[in-house]
Amino acid sequence: MDQHVTEQNGLHEAGRGLPLPASLDTFHMVLVLLVVLTAFAGCSRPDDRNSTPVSQRAPDKASFSGSRNVAIVPSPMVRGTPLAVSIEKHEVEGETSPYRYQWFVNKIAVQGATAPSFDTSTLHRGDRIHVVVMRSDVKAEGGSLQASPVTVPNAPPVIRSVALEQEITPAGSRLLAKVEASDADQDDIQFQFRWLRNDKVVSEGSENTVVLSELAQSDIVTVEATPYDSDGAGKPLRAAPLVVGNNPPRILSVPMMMSSAEIYEYAVRAEDPDGDPVSFELEGAPSGMTIDRAAGQVVWRPSVGISGTHHVKIIAADGKGARVWQEFDVSVPTTPQSP
């Protein structure tokens, strides 16, 4: 009995050193393989929206795809020229969504300024403008781009007209340059004048008058005016040439007082010593006053409510550069009140 028990125990002890059965080794290998395959499948799992792996999916088309550059043109800005948006991009197939725009002046959004272009007529020197461009179908961050700002430059003064007036004096012909000019920035305007005789400069400076004592008959004189503000010069403009030796017209008539508040009429009479035809114009007059260019007939029907004294300046010219003027005041009579 004891011997049998000992033999059984010996068998159990010997079994601890034996190798595992072949069926157990196969089970372990299959288990490891399943773990590896599961991990690999997790890395290349299709996403929820389509069957393409995440690592191979194209960029989301609802955002600004590719490298893009948004700029404001023209740059530098040109006064009086509208601004526009320039978008450089890499096109994405199927990308058709329009853009939205918002323009800013000095970092403040301009109400209603949502077009690809921007009107600059109301801007002032030193204003800074930028624009934000957005995709109409994008609301998330990254769906907009901002252009670098541009600054409104100085607006140089502009001369509208230059006219010459001639006066015969004992010292010679005294010439006066009358200039009309404006500056969009409301800067003070200074002028430089170049006086020319037969296309040769005879005098330069800031004075708008010159006396020329050595002019010969039929010499042609003119003046070129250049406007300046604190930041630089504008474009020069020349007056219509004047023929020296030509005599200006003479105005012979005398203006009358205004006798009625309803209408004022004045027939201007002038003659030219050289027999040249004379034309008339109003250089200064109240609103609504007119003059017949050939006949010199002045007519004014004051609007209801107009009263007081109004200044009038009439020019008579002979077409060769010689001009003469007449200035006077017209007072609208007070209409008596009805009893």
Secondary structure, 3 states (H helix, E strand, C coil): CHHHHHHHHHHHHHHCCCCCCHHHHHHHHHHHHHHHHHHHHHHCCECCCCCCEHHHCCCCCCCCCCCCEEEEECCCCCCCCCEEEEEECCCCCCCCCCEEEEEEECCEECCCCCCCEECCCCCCCCCEEEEEEEECCCCCCCCEEECCCEECCCCCCEEEEEEEEEEEECCEEEEEEEEEEECCCCCCCEEEEEEEECCEEEEEECCCEEEECCCCCCCEEEEEEEEEECCEECCCEECCCEECCCCCCEECCCCCCCCCCCCEEEECCEECCCCCCCEEEEEECCCCCEECCCCCEEEECCCCCCCEEEEEEEEEECCCCCEEEEEEEEEECCCCCCC
